[in-house]
Amino acid sequence: MATTVRPTTRGWVRQAEADRGERDDRLTIAEQDELKQLREEVAELRRANEILKAASVVFAQELDRPRTRPHR
């Protein structure tokens, strides 16, 4: 069991060192949280962009259709 605990403990120590600014080879917890949030935001913006692209196609098709005047 000691072999499975050591890598975990080592990781926690390294993360704590990064969070204190003692290491620059890994992201701090705050940086990890920010990166996660930014990735989620990018994904949301990409979905919104796809929706807007689809809507613009529909509107463009509507504008390209010939208009007929109503008969009186």
VMD Tcl script that builds the backbone (N, CA, C; Angstrom):
set m [mol new atoms 216]
animate dup $m
set s [atomselect $m all]
$s set {name element resname resid chain x y z} {
  {N N MET 1 A 0.818 -1.197 0.000}
  {CA C MET 1 A 0.000 0.000 0.000}
  {C C MET 1 A 0.864 1.264 0.000}
  {N N ALA 2 A 2.017 1.195 0.563}
  {CA C ALA 2 A 2.902 2.355 0.628}
  {C C ALA 2 A 3.305 2.829 -0.765}
  {N N THR 3 A 3.403 1.922 -1.710}
  {CA C THR 3 A 3.791 2.325 -3.055}
  {C C THR 3 A 2.688 3.134 -3.736}
  {N N THR 4 A 1.432 2.890 -3.403}
  {CA C THR 4 A 0.348 3.666 -4.014}
  {C C THR 4 A 0.151 4.998 -3.312}
  {N N VAL 5 A 0.563 5.085 -2.066}
  {CA C VAL 5 A 0.399 6.330 -1.318}
  {C C VAL 5 A 1.498 7.327 -1.664}
  {N N ARG 6 A 2.698 6.854 -1.875}
  {CA C ARG 6 A 3.819 7.758 -2.150}
  {C C ARG 6 A 3.595 8.661 -3.359}
  {N N PRO 7 A 3.213 8.107 -4.516}
  {CA C PRO 7 A 3.016 9.008 -5.657}
  {C C PRO 7 A 1.935 10.054 -5.398}
  {N N THR 8 A 0.872 9.667 -4.703}
  {CA C THR 8 A -0.190 10.613 -4.384}
  {C C THR 8 A 0.328 11.693 -3.445}
  {N N THR 9 A 1.031 11.284 -2.404}
  {CA C THR 9 A 1.592 12.243 -1.457}
  {C C THR 9 A 2.588 13.157 -2.166}
  {N N ARG 10 A 3.406 12.576 -3.034}
  {CA C ARG 10 A 4.388 13.355 -3.784}
  {C C ARG 10 A 3.669 14.400 -4.648}
  {N N GLY 11 A 2.577 13.989 -5.262}
  {CA C GLY 11 A 1.801 14.920 -6.088}
  {C C GLY 11 A 1.221 16.056 -5.268}
  {N N TRP 12 A 0.706 15.725 -4.091}
  {CA C TRP 12 A 0.146 16.767 -3.227}
  {C C TRP 12 A 1.227 17.767 -2.806}
  {N N VAL 13 A 2.404 17.233 -2.477}
  {CA C VAL 13 A 3.502 18.109 -2.066}
  {C C VAL 13 A 3.902 19.014 -3.228}
  {N N ARG 14 A 4.022 18.444 -4.421}
  {CA C ARG 14 A 4.400 19.246 -5.591}
  {C C ARG 14 A 3.345 20.310 -5.887}
  {N N GLN 15 A 2.076 19.931 -5.734}
  {CA C GLN 15 A 1.014 20.909 -5.980}
  {C C GLN 15 A 1.064 22.030 -4.953}
  {N N ALA 16 A 1.293 21.677 -3.704}
  {CA C ALA 16 A 1.403 22.694 -2.657}
  {C C ALA 16 A 2.583 23.626 -2.939}
  {N N GLU 17 A 3.681 23.074 -3.404}
  {CA C GLU 17 A 4.842 23.900 -3.754}
  {C C GLU 17 A 4.505 24.835 -4.918}
  {N N ALA 18 A 3.787 24.327 -5.907}
  {CA C ALA 18 A 3.392 25.176 -7.043}
  {C C ALA 18 A 2.465 26.289 -6.570}
  {N N ASP 19 A 1.530 25.950 -5.693}
  {CA C ASP 19 A 0.592 26.954 -5.189}
  {C C ASP 19 A 1.293 28.038 -4.378}
  {N N ARG 20 A 2.400 27.674 -3.748}
  {CA C ARG 20 A 3.171 28.666 -2.985}
  {C C ARG 20 A 4.162 29.424 -3.860}
  {N N GLY 21 A 4.234 29.064 -5.141}
  {CA C GLY 21 A 5.147 29.743 -6.042}
  {C C GLY 21 A 6.562 29.188 -6.032}
  {N N GLU 22 A 6.728 28.026 -5.449}
  {CA C GLU 22 A 8.051 27.423 -5.344}
  {C C GLU 22 A 8.394 26.557 -6.557}
  {N N ARG 23 A 7.408 26.277 -7.402}
  {CA C ARG 23 A 7.616 25.458 -8.602}
  {C C ARG 23 A 6.977 26.178 -9.767}
  {N N ASP 24 A 7.606 26.045 -10.927}
  {CA C ASP 24 A 6.997 26.621 -12.122}
  {C C ASP 24 A 6.760 25.566 -13.197}
  {N N ASP 25 A 6.873 24.294 -12.807}
  {CA C ASP 25 A 6.678 23.217 -13.770}
  {C C ASP 25 A 5.247 22.675 -13.783}
  {N N ARG 26 A 4.364 23.280 -13.011}
  {CA C ARG 26 A 2.957 22.885 -13.026}
  {C C ARG 26 A 2.097 24.081 -12.666}
  {N N LEU 27 A 0.837 24.000 -13.058}
  {CA C LEU 27 A -0.089 25.093 -12.789}
  {C C LEU 27 A -0.534 25.077 -11.336}
  {N N THR 28 A -0.790 26.268 -10.804}
  {CA C THR 28 A -1.366 26.348 -9.464}
  {C C THR 28 A -2.830 25.929 -9.546}
  {N N ILE 29 A -3.430 25.692 -8.403}
  {CA C ILE 29 A -4.859 25.336 -8.368}
  {C C ILE 29 A -5.685 26.477 -8.968}
  {N N ALA 30 A -5.327 27.711 -8.654}
  {CA C ALA 30 A -6.052 28.859 -9.212}
  {C C ALA 30 A -5.930 28.892 -10.729}
  {N N GLU 31 A -4.742 28.610 -11.238}
  {CA C GLU 31 A -4.543 28.582 -12.687}
  {C C GLU 31 A -5.320 27.431 -13.329}
  {N N GLN 32 A -5.347 26.286 -12.662}
  {CA C GLN 32 A -6.108 25.148 -13.171}
  {C C GLN 32 A -7.601 25.485 -13.238}
  {N N ASP 33 A -8.096 26.131 -12.183}
  {CA C ASP 33 A -9.507 26.528 -12.152}
  {C C ASP 33 A -9.821 27.522 -13.265}
  {N N GLU 34 A -8.936 28.494 -13.447}
  {CA C GLU 34 A -9.133 29.489 -14.497}
  {C C GLU 34 A -9.103 28.833 -15.881}
  {N N LEU 35 A -8.167 27.923 -16.084}
  {CA C LEU 35 A -8.064 27.225 -17.361}
  {C C LEU 35 A -9.331 26.416 -17.647}
  {N N LYS 36 A -9.835 25.745 -16.639}
  {CA C LYS 36 A -11.074 24.973 -16.798}
  {C C LYS 36 A -12.234 25.893 -17.169}
  {N N GLN 37 A -12.342 27.015 -16.467}
  {CA C GLN 37 A -13.410 27.978 -16.738}
  {C C GLN 37 A -13.291 28.545 -18.153}
  {N N LEU 38 A -12.085 28.876 -18.566}
  {CA C LEU 38 A -11.880 29.421 -19.906}
  {C C LEU 38 A -12.193 28.395 -20.991}
  {N N ARG 39 A -11.842 27.144 -20.748}
  {CA C ARG 39 A -12.164 26.093 -21.720}
  {C C ARG 39 A -13.669 25.906 -21.847}
  {N N GLU 40 A -14.369 25.976 -20.724}
  {CA C GLU 40 A -15.832 25.868 -20.755}
  {C C GLU 40 A -16.439 27.049 -21.512}
  {N N GLU 41 A -15.889 28.237 -21.274}
  {CA C GLU 41 A -16.370 29.432 -21.955}
  {C C GLU 41 A -16.126 29.333 -23.464}
  {N N VAL 42 A -14.962 28.847 -23.854}
  {CA C VAL 42 A -14.662 28.674 -25.275}
  {C C VAL 42 A -15.643 27.694 -25.904}
  {N N ALA 43 A -15.923 26.602 -25.218}
  {CA C ALA 43 A -16.871 25.613 -25.744}
  {C C ALA 43 A -18.257 26.236 -25.910}
  {N N GLU 44 A -18.678 27.024 -24.932}
  {CA C GLU 44 A -19.980 27.691 -25.009}
  {C C GLU 44 A -20.018 28.693 -26.165}
  {N N LEU 45 A -18.950 29.444 -26.336}
  {CA C LEU 45 A -18.888 30.409 -27.432}
  {C C LEU 45 A -18.870 29.715 -28.788}
  {N N ARG 46 A -18.216 28.582 -28.867}
  {CA C ARG 46 A -18.216 27.824 -30.124}
  {C C ARG 46 A -19.615 27.319 -30.456}
  {N N ARG 47 A -20.341 26.841 -29.434}
  {CA C ARG 47 A -21.721 26.394 -29.665}
  {C C ARG 47 A -22.580 27.566 -30.128}
  {N N ALA 48 A -22.437 28.706 -29.472}
  {CA C ALA 48 A -23.206 29.892 -29.860}
  {C C ALA 48 A -22.859 30.321 -31.279}
  {N N ASN 49 A -21.592 30.239 -31.634}
  {CA C ASN 49 A -21.156 30.607 -32.975}
  {C C ASN 49 A -21.790 29.698 -34.025}
  {N N GLU 50 A -21.868 28.406 -33.744}
  {CA C GLU 50 A -22.498 27.468 -34.666}
  {C C GLU 50 A -23.981 27.790 -34.840}
  {N N ILE 51 A -24.641 28.149 -33.760}
  {CA C ILE 51 A -26.060 28.529 -33.834}
  {C C ILE 51 A -26.222 29.780 -34.692}
  {N N LEU 52 A -25.356 30.752 -34.482}
  {CA C LEU 52 A -25.433 31.991 -35.260}
  {C C LEU 52 A -25.139 31.749 -36.735}
  {N N LYS 53 A -24.194 30.866 -37.021}
  {CA C LYS 53 A -23.902 30.531 -38.422}
  {C C LYS 53 A -25.129 29.911 -39.079}
  {N N ALA 54 A -25.764 28.976 -38.380}
  {CA C ALA 54 A -26.956 28.321 -38.925}
  {C C ALA 54 A -28.080 29.333 -39.130}
  {N N ALA 55 A -28.254 30.239 -38.182}
  {CA C ALA 55 A -29.292 31.259 -38.308}
  {C C ALA 55 A -29.002 32.191 -39.476}
  {N N SER 56 A -27.756 32.532 -39.688}
  {CA C SER 56 A -27.425 33.435 -40.791}
  {C C SER 56 A -27.709 32.768 -42.137}
  {N N VAL 57 A -27.528 31.461 -42.223}
  {CA C VAL 57 A -27.853 30.733 -43.454}
  {C C VAL 57 A -29.360 30.824 -43.714}
  {N N VAL 58 A -30.146 30.626 -42.679}
  {CA C VAL 58 A -31.601 30.701 -42.821}
  {C C VAL 58 A -32.018 32.105 -43.262}
  {N N PHE 59 A -31.479 33.117 -42.635}
  {CA C PHE 59 A -31.837 34.496 -42.998}
  {C C PHE 59 A -31.380 34.826 -44.419}
  {N N ALA 60 A -30.205 34.349 -44.799}
  {CA C ALA 60 A -29.711 34.601 -46.152}
  {C C ALA 60 A -30.619 33.935 -47.182}
  {N N GLN 61 A -31.073 32.735 -46.900}
  {CA C GLN 61 A -31.998 32.060 -47.809}
  {C C GLN 61 A -33.307 32.839 -47.920}
  {N N GLU 62 A -33.752 33.371 -46.820}
  {CA C GLU 62 A -34.994 34.155 -46.812}
  {C C GLU 62 A -34.831 35.413 -47.663}
  {N N LEU 63 A -33.694 36.049 -47.588}
  {CA C LEU 63 A -33.456 37.267 -48.362}
  {C C LEU 63 A -33.296 36.964 -49.851}
  {N N ASP 64 A -32.766 35.792 -50.170}
  {CA C ASP 64 A -32.545 35.425 -51.572}
  {C C ASP 64 A -33.819 34.969 -52.277}
  {N N ARG 65 A -34.861 34.660 -51.525}
  {CA C ARG 65 A -36.103 34.219 -52.148}
  {C C ARG 65 A -36.768 35.373 -52.864}
  {N N PRO 66 A -37.287 35.098 -54.077}
  {CA C PRO 66 A -37.988 36.178 -54.783}
  {C C PRO 66 A -39.254 36.579 -54.033}
  {N N ARG 67 A -39.479 37.844 -54.018}
  {CA C ARG 67 A -40.655 38.378 -53.319}
  {C C ARG 67 A -41.805 38.514 -54.318}
  {N N THR 68 A -42.955 38.181 -53.887}
  {CA C THR 68 A -44.139 38.375 -54.719}
  {C C THR 68 A -45.040 39.383 -54.030}
  {N N ARG 69 A -45.624 40.237 -54.851}
  {CA C ARG 69 A -46.525 41.233 -54.280}
  {C C ARG 69 A -47.903 40.621 -54.099}
  {N N PRO 70 A -48.542 40.949 -53.048}
  {CA C PRO 70 A -49.907 40.436 -52.864}
  {C C PRO 70 A -50.834 41.070 -53.903}
  {N N HIS 71 A -51.721 40.288 -54.459}
  {CA C HIS 71 A -52.675 40.786 -55.448}
  {C C HIS 71 A -53.851 41.419 -54.744}
  {N N ARG 72 A -54.309 42.561 -55.270}
  {CA C ARG 72 A -55.435 43.262 -54.668}
  {C C ARG 72 A -56.701 42.969 -55.393}
}
mol reanalyze $m
mol bondsrecalc $m
mol representation Tube
mol addrep $m
